[in-house]
């Protein structure tokens, strides 16, 4: 009897628990299904956003040269939708176009040279009138009204100007000419330059090809068309002393760099070989190394002012050299980049600009020389760049094209702009960047306007969902 009663109670308990168990199972099944649906929904939504971002970024890139306003808005929308390396880089490149100014026109004789003071406030540009001296202070400082202005023109060569150089403090300018001579100018008052002296050259040695100046403006190195490297001592500018003349290359000197202390020089000959020189004794330059370059013949070279880092370009490749031991330079990294025609480094070697025959100037972060990182590209209205300059602190850059002239870029705050270009543009515009419904329909297709934050007529880029 007891067993029968117990069985009845167990059966009753089972029937009471069954609905609860079934309900729990249903909840679990529905929950799992809902979670799977959400995951699929989120995946589809993410794919749609990615595809839309890629399309808008492509449209921004295509209109960057012809319609930079549209490029800026659609580039910002692409970052808002999918902030990856590609969309951020595209927007950063577009924003840098708004920091560019046409500084001077092209020369009549082809290639033109440029130079910048360490603080980026004084610039030299070779142009049709001679060598122009520009004041960039008002343009680089947002607190000062006005733009870059030409202060003076340096003249004096009978033939064409072939090379220029400027001391870090912007006070001493060198102008080399086709007559083989180099004129030294005092720019203490840049609006009223004073011609100090002339470093005579031999007509038979051809035009001056390259010029370099030490930080204290006491050592000048001249490379000419015959391949000679001439070292001058300007301690007494009224009586310049030619300390040495060395055959650096059997052909012409196509590139030349000098460390800030004037003790290390690097020359590149027309034949494509680079040579490192010890100038501790100005009267007796010592060839310390002629390193092999894995990228083929050297076509361009630049060295940091501290003399510790050099960039060397070949037809298809650029390498970073460590010059801590000038007698044994070592390659620490390489990047495949074709047709590099001009390069420059900040004084500490941490930032570089590499310009190509295509007209782009690529900015690189070399804080870790063994791992170069692309920062951004300077684009727009340039072609076949043949000379570049970068201020010691990296806040200003010059690029020269024989067809379009010289452009200057304000690179202040570059690191922040590259890291978060959308934040930079929204802060600058006061969140006022918008896309119209018509534009959205044209370039975003059937993507749901309202789902991304579109209102009655406009969509705020800085408030996109």
KASUL-V208877 format. One record per residue. PHI is phi in degrees with one decimal (999 if undefined). Layout:
BEGIN
phi = <PHI;PHI>
END
This chain:
BEGIN
phi = <999;-64.2;-65.2;-65.4;-63.9;-65.5;-64.4;-63.5;-64.8;-63.8;-64.6;-64.3;-64.7;-63.4;-66.6;-70.5;-78.4;-58.7;-59.6;-63.9;-65.8;-63.6;-62.9;-64.1;-61.4;-62.5;-61.1;-65.0;-63.4;-63.5;-64.0;-64.5;-63.6;-64.4;-65.5;-64.0;-61.2;-63.9;-62.2;-65.8;-61.7;-63.9;-64.7;-64.6;-63.6;-65.4;-65.0;-64.0;-63.2;-63.9;-62.9;-66.2;-61.7;-62.3;-65.0;-67.6;-64.1;-64.0;-61.9;-61.4;-65.6;-69.4;-102.3;-58.1;-78.8;-92.0;-144.6;-63.1;-66.3;-62.9;-59.5;-66.1;-66.5;-74.9;-65.3;-66.4;-63.8;-62.3;-67.7;-60.7;-77.5;-151.9;-79.3;-107.5;-60.1;-66.8;-68.9;-64.2;-62.7;-62.0;-68.0;-60.7;-61.6;-66.8;-63.2;-66.9;-63.6;-79.2;-107.5;-112.0;-141.2;-77.7;-90.7;-155.9;-78.9;-73.2;-83.1;-92.1;-106.9;106.4;-55.7;-134.8;-105.2;-141.2;-153.0;-132.1;-72.5;-59.6;-89.3;73.6;-93.4;-121.8;-128.4;-113.7;-133.8;-80.7;-143.6;-64.2;-87.0;140.7;-121.7;-89.8;-104.7;-115.1;-98.5;-103.6;-58.1;-68.6;-83.0;-80.2;-98.2;-66.0;-81.1;-109.8;-74.9;110.2;-131.4;-57.4;-134.0;-83.1;-91.9;-162.3;-126.9;-93.0;-127.5;150.1;-80.3;-71.3;-104.7;-76.5;-78.8;-121.3;-162.3;-137.2;-150.8;-140.1;-68.2;-55.2;-81.6;74.2;-93.3;-116.6;-117.9;-117.0;-130.8;-97.4;-130.9;-67.6;-84.0;87.5;-97.9;-125.3;-96.3;-101.8;-118.0;-97.0;-110.0;-54.0;-111.6;-60.7;-77.5;-134.2;-62.5;-120.8;-74.4;-92.5;-163.4;-126.2;-93.0;-68.7;-124.3;-93.1;-57.5;-65.2;-85.1;82.0;-65.6;-69.2;-103.4;-143.2;-134.0;-145.2;-137.5;-74.0;-58.4;-86.7;63.1;-94.8;-115.5;-122.3;-119.1;-117.8;-110.4;-119.8;-71.1;-91.6;92.1;-88.4;-114.3;-108.3;-109.3;-116.5;-108.8;-106.4;-55.5;-114.9;-66.7;-75.6;-140.0;-62.0;-114.0;-79.7;-86.8;-161.3;-132.2;-127.1;-78.2;-77.9;-153.1;-71.3;-108.5;-73.5;-88.4;-94.6;-151.5;-155.3;-140.0;-135.7;-69.6;-59.4;-83.5;74.6;-99.6;-129.7;-128.6;-129.5;-118.6;-127.6;-92.3;-61.3;-75.6;96.8;-104.5;-107.4;-131.8;-99.6;-119.9;-99.7;-109.8;-56.5;-110.2;-61.5;-82.0;-145.9;-58.9;-113.5;-74.6;-95.6;-162.6;-132.7;-67.5;-77.5;-114.6;-69.4;-92.4;93.6;-62.7;-75.4;-112.7;-160.2;-153.8;-149.1;-133.5;-70.0;-61.9;-76.3;73.0;-103.6;-131.4;-133.1;-111.5;-130.4;-114.3;-117.5;-58.7;-129.0;-146.8;-119.9;-122.6;-100.8;-108.6;-99.8;-112.1;-54.8;-114.0;-59.4;-79.9;-142.5;-61.1;-129.3;-74.5;-112.2;-166.0;-146.8;-132.9;-79.0;-139.7;-87.5;58.5;-77.1;-113.0;-157.2;-144.5;-153.2;-127.9;-69.5;-61.8;-91.4;74.8;-87.6;-131.4;-133.9;-122.1;-123.7;-107.3;-121.6;-68.2;-80.6;102.5;-89.5;-119.4;-95.5;-94.2;-124.4;-95.9;-111.9;-56.1;-112.4;-54.1;-76.9;-135.9;-59.9;-124.0;-69.2;-95.3;-170.8;-121.0;-96.9;-124.9;101.9;60.8;-129.6;-155.4;49.9;-65.5;-119.1;-152.8;-138.3;-147.4;-136.1;-66.2;-58.2;-94.1;76.2;-85.9;-139.9;-138.5;-120.7;-135.4;-116.3;-126.1;-66.0;-102.2;-120.2;95.9;-110.2;-116.8;-119.0;-119.2;-92.1;-105.8;-58.4;67.1;-59.7;-59.8;-67.2;-63.7;-68.7;-67.0;-146.9;-64.3;-66.4;-61.8;-63.4;-71.7;-70.2;-67.5;-67.8;-92.8;65.0;62.2;-95.3;-75.1;-134.6;-120.6;-78.8;-61.1;-64.2;-63.0;-61.4;-63.0;-68.3;-108.5;-108.2;65.1;-94.2;-60.7;-62.2;-56.4;-70.4;-64.6;-96.9;105.8;-67.7;-100.5;-64.0;-128.1;-132.1;-119.4;-79.2;-60.6;-75.3;-122.0;-66.3;-96.1>
END
